Amino acid sequence: MELSKEVIHLLKKNAQDETRPECVEDGEYFIPYDWFGGNMDDAYNGGVEDGAIHLSRTILDDLGIEYK
């Protein structure tokens, strides 16, 4: 299966974003509930966004496509 240039571009754009745990400084343990001020809906949506970033990176890595 071959991906279109448009899909690869979207995956690269998404893969270059930082996940929330990558934003935490000084090796601090990441707690989604605290990060989103106790709002569970926001914490869930943040996890969905981070999952999309990781999935994009995994797909590009498996295809041997550089995204950094």
Sequence and secondary structure as in RCSB ss.txt:
>XXXX:A:sequence
MELSKEVIHLLKKNAQDETRPECVEDGEYFIPYDWFGGNMDDAYNGGVEDGAIHLSRTILDDLGIEYK
>XXXX:A:secstr
    HHHHHHHHHHHTS  HHHH  TT    HHHHTTT HHHHHHHHHHHHHHHHHHHHHHHHT    
